[in-house]
Amino acid sequence: MLDAISQVLTTDISWLWISARTFGICAWLASSVVVVVGLVTSTRLLGTKVSVRSLTRIHRAAATLTLLFVLLHIATLVPDPYAKLTLLDIVIPGQAPNQTLATALGTIAFLALVVVSLAGLGRGHMSNKVWKVLHSVAFVVWPLASIHFIVMGTDVMASWSLGMIAVVGGLLVLLLLRRGYVSPKPAPRRVPAATSMAAPRRPQVDRVAELLVTRVIDETADAKTFVFTASPDQAAGFNYEPGQHLTLRIPSDVTGSVARCYSLSSAPGVDFDLRVTVKRTPDGYASNWLCDNLRPGMRIQSLRPAGSFTTSPGMSELLLFAGGSGITPMMSIIKSAMHRQDARITLVYANRDEKSIIFREQLLDLALAHPGQLVVHHWLQSVAGIPTSSDVSEALAAHRDADVFVCGPKPYMDLVTTTALNFGWPQERIHVEEFRSLDGDPFAPRSTTGAAAAGPSRVATRIAVAHVELDGDSHVVEWPEHSTLVDAMLDAGIDAPYSCLEGVCATCECKLVKGSVESAESAHAEGDRVLGCQVRPTTETVRVKF
């Protein structure tokens, strides 16, 4: 060691060159940390073992050090007589007299780093789409800098250099695979023009499954998160969209069981398991039974995920109003949007007091990890009182282009919805999630819930034809006049989306494209949104789109 130091002290090489080399190595090491931490965070390799907030702080600190070391690297190279470089050689690719290509790659990496750094500084002042494009430039920084490091360096064959390159390169490949950038494209799905009328058959996937409880998390004094795992043969039926819910079957000494809908607080692509967060309701049977009795290792029956309280790809800005346990579908929407980085979100979360805030730490972590993309406003009744229409209007005024999502206690939802409508918000851009107790039994066999339950006196006298577009596929089914659309689809073997069959959950909501239908409440014409579990045909041909 002493001999090595003595050799450095007596060398003829300029101290500027030694400093430039040192700063360059430090810059490459810091950039490697940036890439590794960024990939670990985005791919959730460590799950919830490490706080997102901690990883984000490391990521930002390493990025700052990278830029600092690069600037010092350049500042010591330009005046060094050994390097013989000018400032133009540094900032214009291909100008260097020696090692022109390698130096040019380093210059491009430096310019890309400047773009990424400016994007980070100005994230709160630009759209999320613009920020995503600018930040994606970071993918070229480390590879180009590594090539520059290898060609220009003298110690890159050291084991530590090769090890770092292997780790970062492996994580980069993993990220690309997780994001689907290099995975083979699936063969395009053939969309038939129409399927022939078929004899009744069972849907391919059973609607009812038994979920295994793997974990119970205490969120607050009166709220718990239940983590479920579906069996391998049922897992395919439990793919879901952010904001959807599960319908759970709760044992009852009085009726045998009751069915209740609970929003998924997990997010597809982010959480491996299904998560449902339940807050105790005063005098509520199901919520108290779950919080008091459900333990890891137990199993509970559930219908497949359902619900229309979801986002669509065209929503670039979301304004979320949550109250109490209404945060559960919002959490799914937020985590999914942050993972995909496809929307800017403002959350207004109302609670009685600070102790009542569900997911407080998770929301803080997400906001810190995604500055400018996620903004969280807490409204505490103990501090600011009950929110008023003017309070809601203030939030609406700042986000006129946003889609509004509302979930929470009914008075709170009514306040937000009424205020938004009075503010001039289009009805189609207001999305409300509200669950009521289910009167029927959605877990009952189909023979007791479909048209057959109407009895022999309800004999169909006319058969309509329904043209149904569902998940990109087109179907043609026979639709008896006394059957609902959902019944007709299930009888034809089509896996219709539904949950409660009572017109409560809106899972079966579809657009009436052609023809007319009627329900117990009213008649519907073309262009209406209707509930498939409630409507019956009044014309010979009906066309709907889910």
C-alpha positions in Angstrom: 0.0 0.0 0.0 2.7 2.4 1.0 4.7 1.6 -2.1 1.6 2.4 -4.3 1.2 5.7 -2.6 4.9 6.5 -3.0 4.6 5.7 -6.7 1.7 8.0 -7.1 3.5 10.8 -5.2 6.6 10.5 -7.4 4.9 10.0 -10.8 5.3 12.5 -13.6 1.6 12.4 -14.4 -0.1 15.6 -13.6 -2.1 15.9 -10.4 -4.9 17.2 -12.5 -4.9 14.0 -14.4 -4.9 11.9 -11.2 -7.8 14.1 -9.9 -9.8 13.8 -13.1 -9.3 10.0 -13.1 -10.4 9.8 -9.5 -13.5 12.0 -10.1 -14.4 9.9 -13.1 -14.3 6.6 -11.2 -16.4 8.2 -8.4 -18.9 9.4 -10.9 -19.3 6.0 -12.5 -19.6 4.4 -9.1 -22.3 6.9 -8.0 -24.2 6.5 -11.3 -24.1 2.7 -10.7 -25.7 3.2 -7.3 -28.4 5.4 -9.0 -29.2 2.7 -11.5 -29.2 -0.1 -9.0 -31.4 1.7 -6.5 -33.7 2.9 -9.2 -34.2 -0.6 -10.6 -34.7 -2.1 -7.1 -37.4 0.5 -6.4 -39.2 0.2 -9.7 -39.2 -3.6 -9.8 -40.1 -4.0 -6.1 -37.3 -6.6 -5.7 -37.3 -6.1 -2.0 -41.0 -5.9 -1.6 -41.9 -3.9 1.5 -38.7 -4.9 3.4 -37.2 -1.5 2.6 -39.0 1.8 2.8 -39.6 3.5 -0.6 -38.8 6.8 1.1 -35.3 5.5 2.1 -34.6 4.1 -1.4 -35.7 7.4 -2.9 -33.4 9.4 -0.7 -30.5 7.2 -1.7 -31.4 7.4 -5.4 -31.5 11.3 -5.3 -28.3 11.6 -3.2 -26.4 9.3 -5.6 -27.8 11.2 -8.6 -26.6 14.5 -7.1 -23.1 13.0 -6.4 -23.0 11.7 -9.9 -23.5 15.1 -11.4 -21.0 16.7 -8.9 -18.3 14.2 -9.7 -18.9 14.5 -13.5 -18.5 18.3 -13.2 -15.3 17.9 -11.2 -14.1 15.3 -13.7 -14.6 17.8 -16.5 -13.2 20.7 -14.5 -9.9 18.9 -13.9 -9.6 17.5 -17.4 -9.8 20.8 -19.3 -6.8 22.5 -17.7 -4.7 19.3 -17.6 -1.9 19.4 -20.2 -1.8 15.6 -20.4 -5.4 15.3 -21.6 -5.1 18.2 -24.1 -8.9 18.9 -24.1 -10.8 22.0 -24.6 -14.3 22.8 -23.3 -15.7 22.4 -26.8 -14.1 18.9 -26.9 -16.1 18.1 -23.8 -19.5 19.4 -24.8 -19.5 18.6 -28.6 -19.2 14.9 -29.4 -16.4 13.9 -31.8 -14.2 17.0 -31.2 -11.5 15.4 -29.0 -8.1 14.8 -30.7 -7.4 11.5 -28.9 -9.8 8.6 -28.3 -12.4 10.5 -30.3 -15.1 7.8 -30.2 -14.7 7.0 -26.5 -14.6 10.7 -25.6 -17.7 11.3 -27.7 -19.6 8.6 -25.8 -18.7 10.2 -22.5 -19.9 13.6 -23.9 -23.2 12.1 -24.9 -23.6 10.5 -21.5 -22.8 13.9 -19.9 -25.4 15.7 -22.0 -28.0 13.1 -21.2 -27.2 13.4 -17.5 -27.8 17.2 -17.8 -31.2 16.6 -19.4 -32.2 14.1 -16.7 -31.0 16.5 -13.9 -33.0 19.4 -15.3 -36.0 17.2 -15.6 -35.7 16.2 -12.0 -35.4 19.8 -10.9 -38.4 20.9 -13.0 -40.7 17.9 -12.4 -43.3 19.9 -10.5 -43.6 22.4 -13.4 -44.1 20.0 -16.3 -46.7 17.4 -17.3 -46.1 13.9 -16.3 -45.8 12.7 -19.9 -43.0 15.2 -20.6 -41.2 14.3 -17.4 -41.4 10.6 -18.3 -39.8 11.2 -21.7 -37.0 13.3 -20.3 -36.3 10.9 -17.4 -36.2 8.0 -19.8 -33.0 9.6 -21.2 -31.4 8.2 -18.0 -31.4 4.7 -19.7 -28.5 5.8 -22.0 -26.4 7.5 -19.3 -25.0 4.5 -17.5 -24.3 2.3 -20.6 -22.5 5.0 -22.5 -20.6 6.1 -19.4 -19.6 2.5 -18.8 -18.2 2.1 -22.3 -16.4 5.4 -21.9 -15.0 4.1 -18.6 -13.9 0.8 -20.0 -12.2 2.3 -23.1 -10.5 5.3 -21.4 -9.8 3.7 -18.1 -6.7 1.7 -16.9 -8.2 -0.3 -14.1 -11.5 -1.4 -15.4 -10.5 -5.1 -15.5 -10.3 -5.1 -11.8 -12.8 -7.5 -10.2 -14.8 -4.7 -8.5 -15.3 -3.0 -11.9 -16.4 -6.1 -13.6 -18.7 -7.1 -10.7 -20.4 -3.7 -10.6 -21.0 -3.9 -14.4 -22.5 -7.4 -14.1 -24.8 -6.4 -11.2 -26.1 -3.2 -12.9 -26.4 -4.9 -16.3 -28.3 -7.8 -14.8 -30.7 -5.4 -13.0 -31.2 -3.5 -16.2 -32.2 -6.6 -18.1 -34.5 -7.5 -15.2 -36.2 -4.1 -15.4 -36.7 -4.4 -19.2 -38.2 -7.9 -18.7 -40.5 -6.7 -15.9 -41.7 -3.8 -18.0 -42.1 -5.9 -21.1 -39.6 -4.0 -23.2 -37.7 -7.0 -24.4 -40.1 -9.8 -23.7 -41.4 -11.6 -26.8 -44.6 -10.1 -28.1 -47.6 -12.3 -27.8 -49.4 -13.4 -30.9 -52.2 -11.1 -31.7 -55.5 -12.4 -30.4 -58.0 -13.2 -33.0 -61.2 -11.4 -32.6 -64.1 -13.3 -34.2 -66.8 -11.3 -35.9 -69.4 -13.3 -34.0 -69.7 -16.6 -32.3 -72.5 -18.9 -33.2 -75.4 -19.4 -30.9 -74.4 -22.1 -28.5 -76.1 -24.5 -26.2 -76.0 -23.5 -22.6 -72.8 -24.4 -20.8 -70.9 -23.4 -17.7 -68.5 -20.5 -17.8 -64.9 -21.6 -18.1 -63.8 -20.1 -14.8 -65.7 -20.6 -11.6 -66.9 -17.4 -10.0 -66.5 -18.6 -6.4 -63.1 -19.4 -5.0 -61.5 -20.0 -1.6 -58.8 -17.5 -0.7 -56.1 -18.3 1.8 -55.4 -15.6 4.4 -51.6 -15.3 4.5 -51.2 -12.1 6.6 -53.2 -9.6 8.7 -51.9 -6.1 9.1 -53.1 -3.6 11.7 -53.5 -0.3 9.9 -55.2 1.7 12.6 -57.0 0.9 15.9 -60.1 0.0 13.9 -58.8 -1.0 10.4 -57.0 -4.0 9.2 -55.6 -5.2 5.9 -56.1 -8.9 5.0 -53.7 -10.4 2.5 -55.1 -13.2 0.4 -53.6 -15.7 -2.0 -55.6 -17.6 -4.6 -54.8 -21.2 -5.5 -52.8 -21.7 -8.8 -55.9 -23.0 -10.6 -57.9 -20.0 -9.5 -55.2 -17.3 -9.9 -56.2 -16.5 -13.5 -59.7 -15.6 -12.5 -58.3 -13.0 -10.0 -56.7 -10.6 -12.4 -58.1 -7.2 -11.6 -58.1 -3.5 -12.4 -57.2 -0.9 -9.9 -60.2 0.2 -7.9 -62.1 -3.0 -8.2 -63.5 -5.0 -5.3 -63.9 -8.5 -3.9 -67.2 -9.9 -2.7 -66.6 -11.9 0.4 -68.8 -14.5 2.0 -69.1 -13.9 5.8 -70.4 -16.7 8.1 -73.6 -15.8 9.9 -75.4 -17.6 12.7 -78.7 -16.1 11.6 -78.7 -16.5 7.8 -75.9 -18.9 7.3 -73.8 -16.3 5.5 -73.9 -12.7 4.3 -72.1 -11.2 1.2 -70.2 -7.9 1.5 -68.1 -6.0 -1.1 -64.7 -4.7 -0.1 -62.4 -2.7 -2.3 -58.9 -4.1 -3.1 -56.2 -1.9 -1.6 -53.5 -3.8 -3.6 -52.5 -2.8 -7.1 -52.0 -5.0 -10.2 -48.4 -5.1 -11.2 -47.3 -3.8 -7.8 -48.6 -6.2 -5.2 -48.1 -10.0 -5.7 -51.1 -10.9 -3.4 -54.6 -9.6 -3.1 -55.2 -7.1 -0.3 -58.5 -6.0 1.2 -58.6 -3.3 3.9 -61.5 -3.3 6.3 -62.5 -0.7 8.8 -64.9 -1.5 11.6 -68.4 -0.1 11.1 -70.4 0.7 14.2 -73.1 -2.1 14.5 -71.7 -3.6 11.3 -71.8 -7.4 11.4 -69.4 -8.2 8.5 -66.6 -5.7 9.2 -66.5 -6.6 12.9 -66.5 -10.4 12.2 -63.6 -10.0 9.8 -61.5 -7.9 12.2 -62.3 -10.1 15.2 -62.0 -13.6 13.6 -60.0 -13.7 10.3 -56.5 -15.0 10.9 -53.6 -16.2 8.8 -54.1 -19.8 7.7 -57.9 -19.4 7.4 -59.8 -19.6 4.1 -62.7 -17.4 3.0 -64.9 -17.7 -0.1 -64.8 -14.8 -2.6 -66.2 -13.9 -5.9 -63.7 -12.8 -8.6 -62.7 -9.1 -8.7 -65.4 -6.9 -10.1 -66.5 -3.3 -10.2 -66.4 -0.3 -12.6 -64.7 2.2 -10.2 -61.6 2.1 -12.3 -59.4 4.4 -14.4 -59.0 4.3 -18.2 -55.9 4.9 -20.3 -57.0 8.3 -21.4 -57.1 9.8 -17.8 -53.9 11.8 -17.4 -55.0 13.7 -14.3 -57.0 12.4 -11.4 -58.5 14.2 -8.5 -59.4 11.7 -5.7 -61.7 12.5 -2.8 -61.5 9.8 -0.1 -63.1 9.7 3.3 -62.2 7.2 6.0 -62.1 3.7 4.6 -62.9 5.2 1.2 -59.1 5.3 0.7 -58.9 1.6 -0.1 -59.8 1.7 -3.8 -57.9 5.0 -4.1 -54.8 3.3 -2.8 -55.1 0.7 -5.5 -55.5 3.4 -8.2 -52.6 5.5 -6.8 -50.1 2.7 -6.6 -51.0 1.5 -10.0 -50.7 5.0 -11.6 -47.4 5.6 -9.8 -46.1 2.2 -11.0 -47.0 3.0 -14.6 -46.2 6.7 -14.3 -49.1 7.5 -16.6 -51.1 10.0 -14.5 -50.8 12.9 -12.1 -52.9 12.5 -9.0 -54.1 14.8 -6.3 -55.6 13.1 -3.3 -57.9 14.9 -0.8 -58.2 12.5 2.2 -60.7 13.4 5.0 -60.6 11.8 8.4 -61.7 12.5 12.0 -58.2 12.9 13.3 -54.6 11.9 12.6 -54.9 8.5 14.3 -57.7 7.6 11.8 -55.5 8.0 8.7 -55.2 4.6 7.0 -52.0 4.1 4.9 -50.5 7.2 6.4 -46.9 6.0 6.0 -47.5 4.5 2.6 -49.0 7.6 1.2 -46.0 9.6 2.5 -43.6 7.2 0.9 -45.4 7.4 -2.4 -45.6 11.2 -2.4 -41.9 11.5 -1.6 -41.0 8.9 -4.3 -43.1 10.7 -6.9 -42.8 14.5 -6.4 -45.0 16.4 -8.8 -46.9 13.3 -9.8 -48.6 12.6 -6.5 -49.8 15.3 -4.1 -51.6 14.3 -0.9 -53.8 16.7 1.1 -55.1 15.5 4.5 -58.3 17.0 5.8 -58.7 16.4 9.6 -62.1 17.1 11.1 -60.4 17.6 14.5 -58.4 20.5 13.1 -60.4 22.1 10.2 -63.9 20.9 11.0 -66.3 19.2 8.5 -65.4 20.1 4.8 -67.8 22.4 3.1 -68.8 23.0 -0.5 -66.3 25.9 -0.8 -63.5 23.7 0.4 -64.3 21.2 -2.3 -64.7 23.9 -4.9 -61.2 25.2 -4.1 -59.8 21.8 -4.9 -61.8 21.5 -8.1 -60.8 24.9 -9.3 -57.1 23.9 -9.2 -57.7 20.8 -11.3 -60.3 21.6 -14.0 -59.0 18.9 -16.4 -59.1 16.1 -13.9 -61.4 13.1 -13.6 -62.9 13.1 -10.2 -63.1 9.9 -8.1 -65.1 9.9 -4.9 -65.4 7.2 -2.2 -66.3 7.5 1.5 -69.3 8.1 3.8 -72.4 9.0 1.9 -72.7 12.6 3.2 -69.1 13.2 2.1 -69.7 11.7 -1.4 -72.9 13.7 -1.8 -71.1 16.9 -0.9 -68.3 16.3 -3.4 -70.6 15.1 -6.2 -73.1 17.9 -5.8 -70.4 20.5 -5.6 -68.7 19.1 -8.7 -71.9 19.1 -10.7 -72.7 22.7 -9.6 -69.1 23.6 -10.6 -69.9 22.5 -14.1 -68.1 19.2 -14.0 -69.3 16.8 -16.7 -71.2 13.8 -15.3 -69.1 11.3 -17.2 -66.0 12.6 -15.4 -67.4 12.1 -11.9 -66.9 8.5 -10.7 -68.5 7.5 -7.4 -68.0 4.2 -5.5 -70.7 3.3 -3.0 -71.4 -0.1 -1.5 -74.7 -1.1 0.2 -75.5 -4.4 1.9 -76.5 -7.1 -0.5 -80.0 -8.5 0.0 -79.6 -11.6 -2.2 -77.0 -14.3 -2.2 -74.5 -13.8 -5.1 -72.8 -17.1 -4.1 -75.9 -19.1 -4.8 -75.9 -21.5 -7.7 -77.0 -20.0 -11.0 -80.2 -22.1 -11.0 -81.6 -20.0 -8.2 -80.6 -16.6 -9.5 -81.3 -16.6 -13.2 -84.4 -16.6 -15.3 -85.4 -20.1 -14.1 -86.1 -18.6 -10.7 -89.0 -16.7 -12.2 -91.0 -20.0 -12.2 -93.0 -21.8 -14.8 -95.5 -18.9 -15.2 -92.7 -16.7 -16.6 -92.4 -18.6 -19.9 -90.5 -16.7 -22.6 -92.8 -15.8 -25.5 -90.2 -14.1 -27.6 -86.5 -14.4 -28.2 -84.3 -11.4 -29.0 -80.8 -11.5 -30.4 -78.0 -9.7 -28.4 -74.8 -8.7 -30.0 -72.3 -8.3 -27.2 -68.8 -6.8 -27.3 -66.8 -7.9 -24.3 -63.0 -7.6 -23.8 -62.5 -7.2 -27.5 -64.5 -10.2 -28.5 -67.9 -10.2 -30.2 -70.7 -12.6 -29.3 -74.2 -13.3 -30.5 -76.5 -14.8 -28.0 -80.2 -15.7 -27.7 -81.9 -13.4 -25.2 -85.4 -14.5 -23.9 -87.6 -11.6 -23.1 -88.0 -12.5 -19.4 -84.2 -13.0 -18.8 -81.7 -10.4 -17.9 -78.7 -9.8 -20.2 -76.4 -11.3 -17.6 -78.5 -14.4 -17.4 -78.6 -14.8 -21.2 -74.8 -14.4 -21.4 -74.2 -16.9 -18.7 -76.6 -19.4 -20.3 -74.6 -19.0 -23.5 -71.4 -19.8 -21.7 -70.1 -16.2 -21.8 -68.2 -15.2 -18.7 -70.3 -12.1 -18.0 -69.0 -9.5 -15.6 -71.2 -9.3 -12.5 -71.1 -9.5 -8.8 -74.2 -8.6 -6.8 -77.0 -9.2 -9.4 -79.0 -6.5 -7.5 -78.0 -3.4 -9.4 -75.8 -2.2 -6.6 -72.2 -2.8 -7.6 -72.4 -1.6 -11.3 -70.0 -4.4 -12.3 -72.2 -5.3 -15.2 -72.7 -1.8 -16.5 -72.5 -1.6 -20.3 -73.3 0.8 -23.1 -76.5 0.3 -25.1 -75.3 0.7 -28.7 -78.4 -0.3 -30.6 -82.0 -1.3 -29.7 -83.9 -0.7 -26.4 -84.3 -2.5 -23.1 -86.3 -2.1 -19.9 -85.8 -2.7 -16.3 -88.1 -2.5 -13.3 -87.4 1.2 -12.9 -87.5 2.6 -16.4 -86.9 2.0 -20.1 -83.6 2.7 -21.8 -82.8 3.8 -25.4 -79.7 3.8 -27.4 -76.7 5.6 -25.9 -77.7 4.9 -22.3 -75.5 3.1 -19.7 -77.4 0.1 -18.4 -76.9 -2.6 -15.9 -76.8 -6.0 -17.5 -78.2 -7.8 -14.4 -81.4 -5.6 -14.5 -82.4 -5.1 -18.1 -84.6 -7.2 -20.4 -85.0 -6.7 -24.2 -87.9 -4.8 -25.8 -86.6 -4.9 -29.4 -85.7 -7.9 -31.5 -82.1 -6.9 -31.8 -79.9 -5.3 -29.1 -76.3 -4.4 -29.3 -74.2 -3.7 -26.1 -70.6 -3.0 -25.3 -69.0 -3.7 -22.0 
